[in-house]
Amino acid sequence: MTEDTNARIDQIVKKDDVVLFMKGSPLFPQCGFSSRAVAILDHLNVTYESVDVLQDQGVRQGIKSYSDWPTIPQLYVKGEFVGGSDIMMEMYESGELAELFKASAPST
Amino acid sequence: MPMAADEIEAMIRAGIPDATVEITDLAGDGDHYAARVVSPSFAGMNRVKQHKAVYEALGGRMGGVLHALQLTTAAS
């Protein structure tokens, strides 16, 4: 991964509170795992930024070394890597994910 | 080339010797699996670290030949 891609990913990850790297878009996910990740976030009514890695080969490969995680989707909250869709599902079922979003919601 | 269930299990057990591994072939096509890996060595590790330990045992196949492996992990 080039320094450039790494810096670009870092910027994306830190720009928004909740960022999902996925294949396709939330409306048209291109993979079952990405679709599951979107469904979980939508169900929790979370506002998030999504990045379609299929549109950017640099990011598609780079995000895997950025987090040292071999698969997509990848969820980031407040700049921290949370996990892939399996971890999201476990955390959703246990209520931890809702807690995490509650804790990181901007105070108004 | 997809991987066989017993090959996945053998690799995980080779990397994490005390692990109990259950593999389910989700679609019956030898390509979509669910794995549940329980290992006392996961104690004190968060989920990301537990999953990474399993991916490491799979030696880089995850996301490559193994693109559809649903994973759950636990310490006990």
Backbone of each chain as ProteinMPNN parsed JSONL, in Angstrom:
{"seq_chain_A": "MTEDTNARIDQIVKKDDVVLFMKGSPLFPQCGFSSRAVAILDHLNVTYESVDVLQDQGVRQGIKSYSDWPTIPQLYVKGEFVGGSDIMMEMYESGELAELFKASAPST", "coords_chain_A": {"N_chain_A": [[0.854, -1.198, 0.0], [0.512, 2.205, -0.825], [1.886, 5.128, 0.716], [0.287, 7.202, 0.255], [-2.313, 6.154, -0.263], [-2.791, 5.063, 2.218], [-2.847, 7.363, 3.81], [-5.043, 8.574, 2.711], [-7.092, 6.779, 3.333], [-6.973, 6.907, 6.086], [-7.846, 9.482, 6.463], [-10.496, 9.326, 5.539], [-11.57, 7.519, 7.369], [-11.422, 8.94, 9.711], [-12.944, 11.144, 9.282], [-15.725, 10.948, 9.561], [-18.103, 9.955, 12.115], [-19.149, 7.369, 11.995], [-18.193, 4.912, 9.829], [-18.583, 2.847, 7.055], [-16.908, 0.506, 5.204], [-17.571, -1.05, 2.253], [-18.846, -3.47, -0.191], [-20.333, -2.265, -2.963], [-23.272, -0.151, -2.675], [-25.228, 1.235, 0.076], [-27.875, 1.069, -0.838], [-27.667, -0.712, -2.951], [-26.138, -3.239, -2.207], [-23.311, -5.265, -2.988], [-22.67, -7.744, -2.095], [-23.271, -10.427, 0.123], [-22.349, -10.202, 2.762], [-21.767, -7.512, 3.061], [-24.3, -6.548, 2.686], [-25.566, -7.498, 4.939], [-24.248, -6.042, 6.906], [-25.092, -3.435, 6.306], [-27.832, -3.735, 6.77], [-27.871, -4.105, 9.521], [-26.882, -1.636, 10.498], [-28.84, 0.081, 9.481], [-31.03, -0.874, 10.818], [-30.447, -0.098, 13.381], [-30.732, 2.499, 13.078], [-28.678, 4.278, 12.466], [-26.701, 7.012, 11.472], [-24.479, 6.963, 8.852], [-21.398, 6.969, 7.004], [-20.747, 5.623, 3.865], [-18.377, 3.666, 2.042], [-17.71, 2.624, -1.119], [-15.839, 0.024, -1.954], [-15.483, -1.2, -4.35], [-15.351, 0.71, -6.208], [-12.869, 1.72, -6.082], [-9.843, 0.558, -6.376], [-7.464, 0.959, -5.007], [-8.235, 1.673, -2.406], [-9.682, -0.604, -1.836], [-7.76, -2.658, -1.584], [-6.02, -1.394, 0.144], [-7.417, -0.896, 2.535], [-7.445, -3.286, 3.789], [-4.85, -3.727, 4.713], [-4.642, -1.518, 6.263], [-6.258, -1.965, 8.525], [-5.344, -4.407, 9.153], [-6.967, -6.567, 8.48], [-8.644, -9.09, 6.784], [-10.964, -8.995, 5.216], [-13.963, -7.563, 3.697], [-17.17, -6.355, 4.469], [-16.016, -3.551, 6.567], [-16.276, -1.993, 9.641], [-15.992, 1.196, 11.095], [-15.854, 3.167, 13.985], [-15.757, 6.32, 15.279], [-13.133, 6.549, 14.311], [-12.019, 4.147, 15.075], [-11.37, 0.744, 14.375], [-13.971, -1.527, 14.328], [-14.964, -4.031, 13.508], [-15.791, -6.814, 11.292], [-18.637, -8.072, 9.402], [-19.521, -10.305, 10.852], [-18.728, -9.841, 13.492], [-20.099, -7.478, 13.877], [-22.708, -8.486, 13.801], [-22.743, -10.189, 16.055], [-22.31, -8.278, 18.048], [-24.496, -6.721, 17.677], [-26.576, -8.452, 18.35], [-26.012, -8.854, 21.029], [-26.456, -6.395, 22.038], [-24.381, -4.686, 22.359], [-23.545, -3.148, 20.211], [-25.513, -1.211, 19.831], [-25.144, 0.143, 22.218], [-22.568, 1.115, 21.81], [-23.01, 2.944, 19.728], [-24.702, 4.676, 20.987], [-23.044, 5.684, 22.921], [-21.211, 6.978, 21.33], [-22.604, 8.85, 20.015], [-23.103, 12.132, 18.781], [-23.29, 14.704, 21.15], [-26.157, 16.622, 21.751]], "CA_chain_A": [[0.0, 0.0, 0.0], [1.299, 3.427, -0.858], [1.672, 6.087, 1.81], [-0.802, 8.043, -0.202], [-3.571, 5.452, -0.02], [-2.916, 4.96, 3.668], [-3.245, 8.68, 4.306], [-6.397, 8.834, 2.22], [-7.987, 5.946, 4.133], [-6.96, 7.475, 7.433], [-8.675, 10.678, 6.408], [-11.891, 8.885, 5.414], [-11.96, 6.851, 8.617], [-11.515, 9.902, 10.811], [-13.789, 12.286, 8.933], [-17.084, 10.761, 10.071], [-18.177, 9.136, 13.326], [-19.394, 5.967, 11.642], [-17.845, 4.689, 8.423], [-18.636, 1.45, 6.624], [-16.309, 0.152, 3.919], [-18.406, -2.155, 1.784], [-18.91, -3.687, -1.633], [-21.594, -1.705, -3.428], [-23.798, 0.968, -1.906], [-26.28, 0.771, 0.991], [-29.075, 0.712, -1.603], [-27.366, -1.868, -3.786], [-24.936, -3.953, -1.754], [-22.901, -6.25, -3.996], [-22.168, -8.94, -1.439], [-24.152, -10.763, 1.24], [-21.812, -9.734, 4.044], [-21.973, -6.062, 3.078], [-25.728, -6.356, 2.815], [-25.879, -7.748, 6.341], [-23.718, -4.904, 7.672], [-25.996, -2.315, 6.046], [-29.103, -4.018, 7.443], [-27.679, -3.889, 10.967], [-26.785, -0.192, 10.748], [-30.147, 0.675, 9.209], [-31.93, -1.282, 11.893], [-30.105, 0.688, 14.575], [-31.024, 3.893, 12.776], [-27.427, 5.01, 12.604], [-26.231, 7.771, 10.322], [-23.104, 6.55, 8.581], [-20.808, 7.232, 5.702], [-20.308, 4.347, 3.298], [-17.37, 3.75, 0.998], [-17.794, 1.457, -1.998], [-14.46, -0.312, -2.321], [-15.433, -1.668, -5.74], [-15.089, 1.877, -7.052], [-11.517, 2.218, -5.832], [-8.971, -0.593, -6.104], [-6.468, 1.337, -4.002], [-8.877, 1.565, -1.098], [-10.095, -1.998, -1.651], [-6.613, -3.393, -1.055], [-5.391, -0.634, 1.229], [-8.163, -0.969, 3.79], [-7.111, -4.566, 4.429], [-3.627, -3.579, 5.498], [-4.865, -0.436, 7.242], [-6.813, -2.539, 9.748], [-4.847, -5.772, 9.262], [-8.197, -7.37, 8.484], [-8.594, -9.547, 5.389], [-12.233, -9.006, 4.474], [-14.85, -6.401, 3.621], [-17.172, -5.0, 5.04], [-15.307, -3.158, 7.781], [-16.935, -0.873, 10.312], [-15.174, 2.069, 11.954], [-16.6, 4.137, 14.777], [-14.822, 7.302, 15.854], [-11.77, 6.266, 13.885], [-11.546, 2.851, 15.553], [-11.898, -0.423, 13.684], [-14.853, -2.301, 15.214], [-14.99, -5.422, 13.065], [-16.499, -7.132, 10.061], [-20.079, -8.271, 9.585], [-19.79, -11.303, 11.903], [-18.589, -9.156, 14.788], [-21.241, -6.552, 13.962], [-23.904, -9.259, 14.125], [-22.639, -10.6, 17.464], [-22.46, -7.096, 18.904], [-25.883, -6.285, 17.537], [-27.419, -9.371, 19.121], [-25.76, -8.711, 22.468], [-26.792, -5.036, 22.44], [-23.162, -3.87, 22.49], [-23.416, -2.206, 19.103], [-26.406, -0.097, 20.158], [-24.45, 0.871, 23.291], [-21.432, 1.809, 21.208], [-23.499, 4.104, 18.987], [-25.248, 5.612, 21.963], [-21.898, 6.317, 23.576], [-20.433, 7.827, 20.428], [-23.481, 9.822, 19.36], [-22.753, 13.5, 19.128], [-24.224, 15.265, 22.131], [-26.858, 17.783, 21.178]], "C_chain_A": [[0.882, 1.237, 0.0], [0.959, 4.301, 0.347], [0.425, 6.932, 1.535], [-2.159, 7.442, 0.111], [-3.834, 5.379, 1.471], [-3.416, 6.273, 4.264], [-4.688, 8.984, 3.918], [-7.416, 8.042, 3.06], [-8.109, 6.521, 5.543], [-7.889, 8.69, 7.516], [-10.162, 10.317, 6.359], [-12.396, 8.346, 6.752], [-12.211, 7.871, 9.726], [-12.478, 11.047, 10.543], [-15.188, 12.162, 9.536], [-17.072, 9.822, 11.281], [-18.326, 7.659, 13.002], [-19.128, 5.785, 10.148], [-17.886, 3.194, 8.125], [-17.978, 1.312, 5.256], [-17.025, -1.099, 3.448], [-18.269, -2.357, 0.279], [-20.287, -3.246, -2.106], [-22.01, -0.542, -2.549], [-24.858, 0.438, -0.952], [-27.567, 0.376, 0.243], [-28.873, -0.547, -2.437], [-26.08, -2.561, -3.344], [-24.608, -5.072, -2.745], [-22.4, -7.545, -3.373], [-23.013, -9.17, -0.203], [-23.674, -10.218, 2.568], [-21.989, -8.22, 4.177], [-23.447, -5.744, 3.295], [-26.165, -6.524, 4.28], [-25.421, -6.561, 7.216], [-24.639, -3.689, 7.537], [-27.304, -2.501, 6.813], [-28.994, -3.744, 8.943], [-27.655, -2.394, 11.285], [-28.132, 0.485, 10.534], [-31.114, 0.358, 10.339], [-31.68, -0.468, 13.16], [-30.292, 2.182, 14.324], [-29.804, 4.802, 12.909], [-27.143, 5.794, 11.326], [-24.784, 7.375, 10.074], [-22.691, 6.919, 7.179], [-20.413, 5.872, 5.126], [-19.303, 4.589, 2.18], [-17.458, 2.471, 0.178], [-16.393, 1.107, -2.497], [-14.35, -0.806, -3.767], [-15.13, -0.524, -6.699], [-13.634, 2.337, -6.954], [-10.598, 1.067, -5.42], [-7.927, -0.293, -5.029], [-7.028, 1.159, -2.602], [-9.241, 0.11, -0.81], [-8.962, -2.838, -1.053], [-6.066, -2.717, 0.201], [-6.085, -0.792, 2.566], [-7.827, -2.265, 4.537], [-5.817, -4.479, 5.222], [-3.786, -2.499, 6.56], [-5.31, -1.018, 8.581], [-6.212, -3.91, 10.064], [-6.02, -6.744, 9.354], [-8.463, -7.784, 7.044], [-9.873, -9.381, 4.58], [-12.965, -7.674, 4.548], [-16.258, -6.949, 3.754], [-16.288, -4.826, 6.287], [-15.988, -1.926, 8.356], [-15.946, -0.112, 11.21], [-16.087, 3.028, 12.702], [-15.596, 5.033, 15.482], [-13.366, 6.949, 15.538], [-11.223, 4.921, 14.312], [-12.174, 1.725, 14.744], [-12.717, -1.267, 14.668], [-14.897, -3.771, 14.813], [-15.649, -5.564, 11.712], [-17.947, -7.473, 10.371], [-20.401, -9.322, 10.661], [-19.744, -10.663, 13.287], [-19.734, -8.164, 14.973], [-22.497, -7.298, 14.398], [-23.883, -9.702, 15.593], [-22.89, -9.423, 18.397], [-23.871, -6.536, 18.838], [-26.782, -7.147, 18.424], [-27.228, -9.195, 20.623], [-26.116, -7.311, 22.975], [-25.581, -4.115, 22.536], [-23.062, -2.805, 21.404], [-24.295, -0.974, 19.357], [-25.764, 0.773, 21.237], [-23.325, 1.734, 22.715], [-21.9, 3.066, 20.477], [-24.076, 5.142, 19.923], [-24.102, 6.412, 22.588], [-21.183, 7.292, 22.651], [-21.297, 8.855, 19.707], [-23.077, 11.232, 19.764], [-23.774, 14.062, 20.129], [-24.865, 16.516, 21.562], [-27.498, 18.604, 22.29]], "O_chain_A": [[1.871, 1.311, 0.729], [-0.13, 4.206, 0.913], [-0.342, 7.302, 2.424], [-3.039, 8.101, 0.666], [-4.953, 5.603, 1.93], [-4.302, 6.283, 5.119], [-5.448, 9.57, 4.689], [-8.461, 8.568, 3.444], [-9.2, 6.608, 6.108], [-8.608, 8.889, 8.495], [-10.981, 10.926, 7.048], [-13.494, 8.674, 7.201], [-13.092, 7.691, 10.567], [-12.798, 11.826, 11.441], [-15.768, 13.157, 9.972], [-16.163, 9.009, 11.449], [-17.715, 6.804, 13.643], [-19.762, 6.428, 9.311], [-17.303, 2.384, 8.846], [-18.42, 1.914, 4.277], [-17.078, -2.097, 4.166], [-17.67, -1.546, -0.428], [-21.298, -3.807, -1.684], [-21.212, -0.012, -1.777], [-25.346, -0.678, -1.131], [-28.264, -0.55, 0.657], [-29.793, -1.347, -2.608], [-25.058, -2.481, -4.025], [-25.501, -5.737, -3.271], [-21.771, -8.356, -4.053], [-23.429, -8.215, 0.452], [-24.48, -9.817, 3.408], [-22.314, -7.709, 5.249], [-23.794, -4.794, 3.996], [-27.016, -5.789, 4.78], [-26.123, -6.145, 8.138], [-24.929, -3.004, 8.517], [-27.821, -1.565, 7.422], [-29.922, -3.214, 9.554], [-28.319, -1.937, 12.216], [-28.523, 1.357, 11.309], [-31.907, 1.201, 10.76], [-32.609, -0.188, 13.918], [-30.056, 3.015, 15.198], [-29.891, 5.929, 13.395], [-27.331, 5.28, 10.224], [-23.955, 7.442, 10.982], [-23.517, 7.148, 6.295], [-19.811, 5.057, 5.825], [-19.374, 5.59, 1.467], [-17.3, 1.371, 0.707], [-15.833, 1.798, -3.348], [-13.26, -0.828, -4.34], [-14.713, -0.738, -7.837], [-13.221, 3.249, -7.671], [-10.58, 0.657, -4.26], [-7.553, -1.166, -4.247], [-6.388, 0.574, -1.728], [-9.121, -0.352, 0.324], [-9.18, -3.628, -0.134], [-5.703, -3.373, 1.178], [-5.435, -0.82, 3.611], [-7.916, -2.326, 5.763], [-5.697, -5.088, 6.285], [-3.155, -2.549, 7.616], [-4.814, -0.624, 9.636], [-6.517, -4.507, 11.097], [-6.046, -7.629, 10.208], [-8.505, -6.928, 6.16], [-9.864, -9.606, 3.37], [-12.635, -6.794, 5.343], [-16.523, -7.992, 3.156], [-15.885, -5.785, 6.945], [-16.242, -0.948, 7.652], [-15.18, -0.705, 11.969], [-16.986, 3.629, 12.113], [-14.704, 4.562, 16.188], [-12.49, 7.042, 16.397], [-10.095, 4.572, 13.964], [-13.372, 1.749, 14.462], [-12.211, -1.671, 15.715], [-14.871, -4.654, 15.671], [-16.018, -4.581, 11.07], [-18.434, -7.2, 11.468], [-21.444, -9.237, 11.31], [-20.602, -10.909, 14.135], [-20.274, -8.019, 16.07], [-23.254, -6.824, 15.245], [-24.893, -9.6, 16.288], [-23.589, -9.548, 19.403], [-24.377, -5.957, 19.799], [-27.635, -6.637, 19.151], [-28.169, -9.365, 21.398], [-26.088, -7.056, 24.179], [-25.724, -2.914, 22.764], [-22.562, -1.705, 21.639], [-23.872, 0.159, 19.126], [-25.833, 2.001, 21.172], [-23.154, 2.899, 23.074], [-21.278, 4.123, 20.585], [-23.954, 6.344, 19.686], [-24.18, 7.628, 22.759], [-20.624, 8.294, 23.096], [-20.802, 9.633, 18.892], [-22.753, 11.498, 20.922], [-24.981, 13.9, 19.95], [-24.195, 17.36, 20.967], [-28.135, 19.622, 22.018]]}, "seq_chain_B": "MPMAADEIEAMIRAGIPDATVEITDLAGDGDHYAARVVSPSFAGMNRVKQHKAVYEALGGRMGGVLHALQLTTAAS", "coords_chain_B": {"N_chain_B": [[-10.248, -21.96, -6.378], [-12.17, -23.63, -4.117], [-12.092, -24.331, -0.527], [-12.029, -27.402, 1.333], [-14.166, -28.423, 4.044], [-12.919, -29.954, 6.075], [-10.314, -29.34, 5.689], [-10.189, -26.639, 6.337], [-10.821, -26.824, 9.04], [-8.633, -28.354, 9.952], [-6.503, -26.585, 9.51], [-7.105, -24.468, 11.239], [-6.987, -25.777, 13.678], [-4.336, -26.523, 13.685], [-3.106, -24.084, 13.923], [-4.18, -23.08, 16.27], [-3.93, -24.927, 18.743], [-5.483, -25.756, 20.999], [-8.066, -25.432, 20.255], [-11.608, -25.832, 19.837], [-13.355, -26.717, 17.054], [-16.015, -26.049, 14.937], [-17.413, -26.67, 11.903], [-19.712, -25.525, 9.519], [-21.217, -26.264, 6.505], [-22.681, -23.966, 4.737], [-24.177, -23.579, 2.375], [-24.004, -25.916, 1.102], [-22.291, -26.073, -0.978], [-19.617, -26.28, -0.741], [-18.282, -23.913, -0.473], [-19.321, -21.829, 0.988], [-19.097, -21.204, 4.243], [-19.721, -21.617, 7.789], [-17.958, -21.032, 10.733], [-17.361, -22.011, 14.024], [-15.301, -21.216, 16.589], [-13.809, -22.194, 19.477], [-11.679, -21.411, 22.05], [-9.575, -21.666, 24.848], [-7.384, -20.043, 24.764], [-8.24, -17.652, 23.811], [-9.08, -16.112, 25.872], [-9.372, -12.992, 27.42], [-8.857, -11.664, 25.092], [-10.149, -9.309, 22.744], [-12.968, -9.375, 20.41], [-12.076, -8.734, 17.83], [-9.363, -9.389, 17.986], [-9.538, -12.112, 18.518], [-10.747, -13.058, 16.178], [-8.765, -12.344, 14.391], [-6.744, -14.063, 15.192], [-7.725, -16.497, 14.308], [-7.853, -16.001, 11.556], [-5.175, -15.737, 11.087], [-4.283, -18.317, 11.567], [-5.347, -19.446, 9.353], [-3.664, -18.68, 7.471], [-3.614, -16.482, 5.531], [-5.516, -17.211, 3.702], [-8.074, -16.398, 4.112], [-10.428, -14.212, 2.773], [-9.299, -14.589, 0.401], [-9.038, -17.456, -1.262], [-10.85, -18.38, 0.525], [-13.607, -16.889, 0.731], [-16.025, -16.678, 1.847], [-16.592, -17.112, 4.789], [-18.274, -17.361, 7.63], [-17.695, -16.264, 10.846], [-17.599, -17.165, 14.23], [-16.391, -16.626, 17.493], [-15.181, -17.714, 20.691], [-14.077, -17.771, 24.125], [-14.759, -19.771, 25.824]], "CA_chain_B": [[-10.481, -23.326, -5.869], [-12.665, -23.559, -2.732], [-11.45, -25.232, 0.43], [-12.911, -28.38, 1.976], [-14.416, -28.122, 5.451], [-11.938, -30.561, 6.989], [-9.047, -28.631, 5.485], [-10.311, -25.418, 7.141], [-10.735, -27.233, 10.437], [-7.264, -28.781, 10.237], [-5.621, -25.413, 9.57], [-7.393, -23.713, 12.466], [-6.483, -26.548, 14.81], [-2.877, -26.493, 13.642], [-2.673, -22.767, 14.395], [-4.675, -22.88, 17.632], [-4.037, -26.347, 19.086], [-6.503, -26.115, 21.993], [-9.371, -24.961, 19.776], [-12.699, -26.687, 19.381], [-13.766, -26.102, 15.793], [-17.202, -26.62, 14.293], [-17.606, -26.059, 10.582], [-20.977, -25.838, 8.86], [-21.256, -25.901, 5.094], [-23.963, -23.258, 4.743], [-24.949, -23.676, 1.141], [-23.799, -27.247, 0.53], [-21.531, -25.939, -2.227], [-18.187, -26.328, -0.457], [-17.699, -22.583, -0.671], [-19.858, -20.907, 1.986], [-19.014, -21.904, 5.514], [-19.71, -20.936, 9.073], [-17.066, -21.713, 11.666], [-17.37, -21.569, 15.412], [-14.015, -21.608, 17.154], [-13.752, -21.929, 20.908], [-10.347, -21.719, 22.537], [-9.209, -20.974, 26.088], [-6.338, -19.046, 24.494], [-8.891, -16.384, 23.454], [-9.428, -15.368, 27.086], [-8.724, -11.688, 27.53], [-8.737, -11.018, 23.777], [-11.436, -8.842, 22.232], [-13.414, -10.164, 19.258], [-11.218, -8.493, 16.667], [-8.127, -10.165, 18.163], [-9.888, -13.533, 18.389], [-10.934, -13.355, 14.753], [-7.458, -12.25, 13.729], [-5.996, -15.285, 15.509], [-8.226, -17.54, 13.411], [-7.41, -15.655, 10.193], [-3.742, -16.011, 11.018], [-4.161, -19.774, 11.435], [-5.731, -19.794, 7.978], [-2.524, -18.337, 6.627], [-3.834, -15.589, 4.396], [-6.547, -17.689, 2.764], [-9.297, -15.637, 4.346], [-10.515, -13.075, 1.858], [-8.794, -15.053, -0.887], [-9.821, -18.64, -1.632], [-11.949, -18.485, 1.485], [-14.169, -15.546, 0.785], [-17.302, -16.665, 2.546], [-16.532, -17.846, 6.046], [-18.851, -16.642, 8.772], [-16.895, -16.716, 11.976], [-17.875, -16.753, 15.607], [-15.331, -17.113, 18.371], [-15.418, -17.558, 22.122], [-13.003, -18.331, 24.941], [-15.234, -21.013, 26.446]], "C_chain_B": [[-10.941, -23.247, -4.421], [-11.923, -24.535, -1.818], [-12.474, -26.201, 1.008], [-13.02, -28.065, 3.46], [-13.34, -28.713, 6.362], [-10.561, -29.926, 6.85], [-9.042, -27.344, 6.332], [-10.128, -25.766, 8.614], [-9.291, -27.599, 10.805], [-6.331, -27.588, 10.367], [-5.834, -24.63, 10.854], [-6.807, -24.457, 13.671], [-4.954, -26.583, 14.839], [-2.359, -25.171, 14.206], [-3.052, -22.517, 15.841], [-4.964, -24.267, 18.213], [-5.155, -26.688, 20.091], [-7.917, -25.771, 21.523], [-10.353, -26.101, 19.511], [-13.28, -25.998, 18.146], [-14.996, -26.829, 15.247], [-17.396, -25.91, 12.967], [-18.968, -26.482, 10.028], [-20.885, -25.38, 7.413], [-22.636, -25.292, 4.835], [-24.819, -23.521, 3.511], [-24.818, -25.054, 0.494], [-22.984, -27.202, -0.758], [-20.023, -25.977, -2.002], [-17.514, -24.978, -0.583], [-18.172, -21.572, 0.37], [-19.954, -21.628, 3.324], [-19.294, -20.989, 6.691], [-18.77, -21.725, 9.97], [-17.268, -21.13, 13.052], [-16.103, -22.118, 16.047], [-13.983, -21.208, 18.622], [-12.367, -22.334, 21.396], [-10.059, -20.958, 23.827], [-8.152, -19.89, 25.847], [-6.935, -17.695, 24.097], [-9.207, -15.53, 24.679], [-8.662, -14.052, 27.144], [-8.524, -10.987, 26.193], [-10.106, -10.488, 23.373], [-11.77, -9.6, 20.946], [-12.502, -9.987, 18.052], [-9.95, -9.345, 16.782], [-8.397, -11.662, 18.021], [-10.043, -13.919, 16.918], [-9.599, -13.307, 14.013], [-6.619, -13.501, 13.986], [-6.428, -16.417, 14.579], [-7.758, -17.265, 11.975], [-5.933, -15.974, 10.017], [-3.507, -17.515, 10.844], [-4.488, -20.205, 10.006], [-4.721, -19.277, 6.959], [-2.831, -17.524, 5.383], [-4.891, -16.068, 3.413], [-7.86, -16.923, 2.907], [-9.32, -14.41, 3.45], [-9.952, -13.419, 0.489], [-9.637, -16.246, -1.32], [-11.015, -18.839, -0.706], [-12.618, -17.131, 1.569], [-15.443, -15.51, 1.607], [-17.262, -17.581, 3.759], [-17.109, -16.961, 7.143], [-18.163, -17.171, 10.013], [-17.492, -16.248, 13.294], [-16.808, -17.381, 16.494], [-15.737, -16.899, 19.822], [-14.277, -18.214, 22.883], [-13.453, -19.626, 25.623], [-16.693, -21.25, 26.083]], "O_chain_B": [[-10.162, -22.829, -3.564], [-11.224, -25.438, -2.279], [-13.648, -25.86, 1.154], [-12.098, -27.516, 4.062], [-12.897, -28.061, 7.308], [-9.747, -29.968, 7.773], [-8.039, -27.002, 6.958], [-9.386, -25.103, 9.339], [-8.794, -27.193, 11.856], [-5.46, -27.575, 11.237], [-4.877, -24.181, 11.485], [-6.213, -23.85, 14.563], [-4.355, -26.663, 15.911], [-1.325, -25.126, 14.873], [-2.336, -21.823, 16.563], [-6.104, -24.731, 18.181], [-5.712, -27.784, 20.042], [-8.861, -25.817, 22.312], [-9.983, -27.173, 19.032], [-13.652, -24.826, 18.201], [-15.01, -28.053, 15.115], [-17.528, -24.687, 12.922], [-19.325, -27.659, 10.069], [-20.518, -24.238, 7.136], [-23.632, -26.008, 4.729], [-26.038, -23.666, 3.607], [-25.441, -25.328, -0.532], [-22.978, -28.157, -1.534], [-19.241, -25.742, -2.924], [-16.301, -24.905, -0.779], [-17.5, -20.569, 0.61], [-20.77, -22.53, 3.512], [-19.133, -19.771, 6.615], [-18.789, -22.956, 9.962], [-17.336, -19.914, 13.229], [-15.862, -23.325, 16.044], [-14.114, -20.033, 18.962], [-11.934, -23.466, 21.182], [-10.273, -19.748, 23.896], [-8.037, -18.941, 26.623], [-6.217, -16.696, 24.051], [-9.562, -14.359, 24.544], [-7.449, -14.017, 26.938], [-8.07, -9.843, 26.156], [-11.12, -11.139, 23.627], [-10.953, -10.375, 20.45], [-12.192, -10.945, 17.344], [-9.513, -9.95, 15.803], [-7.577, -12.394, 17.466], [-9.546, -14.953, 16.472], [-9.336, -14.12, 13.127], [-5.875, -13.947, 13.112], [-5.598, -17.201, 14.118], [-7.324, -18.176, 11.27], [-5.495, -16.416, 8.955], [-2.643, -17.932, 10.072], [-3.967, -21.207, 9.515], [-4.903, -19.419, 5.75], [-2.353, -17.848, 4.296], [-5.14, -15.412, 2.401], [-8.645, -16.813, 1.965], [-8.345, -13.661, 3.38], [-10.098, -12.655, -0.465], [-10.798, -16.09, -1.698], [-12.045, -19.388, -1.097], [-12.235, -16.304, 2.397], [-15.892, -14.441, 2.019], [-17.824, -18.676, 3.754], [-16.517, -15.954, 7.531], [-18.06, -18.382, 10.209], [-17.846, -15.079, 13.449], [-16.381, -18.515, 16.275], [-16.534, -16.015, 20.135], [-13.595, -19.097, 22.363], [-12.628, -20.475, 25.959], [-17.281, -22.244, 26.509]]}, "name": "protein", "num_of_chains": 2, "seq": "MTEDTNARIDQIVKKDDVVLFMKGSPLFPQCGFSSRAVAILDHLNVTYESVDVLQDQGVRQGIKSYSDWPTIPQLYVKGEFVGGSDIMMEMYESGELAELFKASAPSTMPMAADEIEAMIRAGIPDATVEITDLAGDGDHYAARVVSPSFAGMNRVKQHKAVYEALGGRMGGVLHALQLTTAAS"}
